[in-house]
């Protein structure tokens, strides 16, 4: 994971790169729990915000954004500007 997340962030100069993409206390990670047997991406060019079927839970920075397939309304993500 470090190769895909932490290293590119570090190269781009983001200060939190050492804590990104790791599942450990004090680190920032996004976690998606998917039901691969039933996973279907329903987003289209016309409606890109359609929820995927089979997305069970999504945690963003440890905060649940999707629980049991339902949006929680919580938003813990941060905009990264480069």
C-alpha positions in Angstrom: 0.0 0.0 0.0 2.8 2.4 0.7 3.9 2.3 -2.9 0.4 3.3 -4.0 -0.5 5.9 -1.3 2.3 7.1 1.0 5.1 7.3 -1.5 3.2 9.4 -4.1 2.0 11.7 -1.4 5.5 12.1 -0.1 6.9 12.9 -3.5 4.2 15.5 -4.0 5.1 17.1 -0.7 2.1 16.4 1.4 3.1 16.5 5.1 0.8 13.7 6.3 2.2 11.1 3.8 3.8 9.0 6.5 0.4 8.4 8.1 -1.6 7.8 4.9 -2.9 4.4 3.8 -2.0 2.5 6.9 -4.5 0.9 9.3 -3.1 1.8 12.7 -3.8 4.2 15.5 -3.1 7.8 14.5 -3.0 7.0 10.8 -5.4 8.0 8.1 -6.9 5.3 5.9 -10.1 4.8 3.9 -11.6 1.4 4.1 -14.2 -0.1 1.8 -16.0 -3.4 2.6 -17.5 -4.8 -0.6 -19.7 -7.8 -1.4 -17.9 -9.0 -4.5 -20.5 -11.5 -5.3 -23.1 -8.8 -5.7 -20.9 -5.8 -6.6 -22.2 -3.7 -9.5 -21.1 -0.1 -10.3 -24.3 1.8 -11.3 -22.6 5.2 -12.0 -22.9 6.5 -15.5 -21.7 9.6 -17.4 -25.1 11.1 -16.9 -25.5 10.0 -13.2 -22.0 9.5 -11.8 -23.2 9.7 -8.1 -25.2 6.5 -8.2 -24.3 4.2 -5.3 -22.7 0.9 -6.3 -24.6 -2.2 -5.4 -22.6 -4.5 -3.1 -20.9 -1.6 -1.3 -21.5 -2.6 2.3 -19.4 -0.2 4.5 -17.1 2.7 3.7 -14.9 4.4 6.3 -13.2 7.7 5.5 -10.5 8.6 7.9 -12.2 6.2 10.3 -15.6 7.8 10.1 -18.4 5.8 8.6 -19.7 7.3 5.3 -21.7 4.2 4.4 -23.1 1.6 6.8 -25.0 -1.5 5.7 -25.2 0.0 2.2 -26.8 3.2 3.4 -25.1 6.7 3.4 -24.6 8.1 6.9 -24.4 11.7 5.8 -21.0 12.0 7.6 -18.1 13.5 5.6 -14.6 13.1 7.0 -12.6 13.4 3.8 -10.3 16.3 3.1 -9.6 18.1 -0.1 -6.0 17.8 -1.2 -4.6 20.7 -3.3 -1.4 20.4 -5.1 
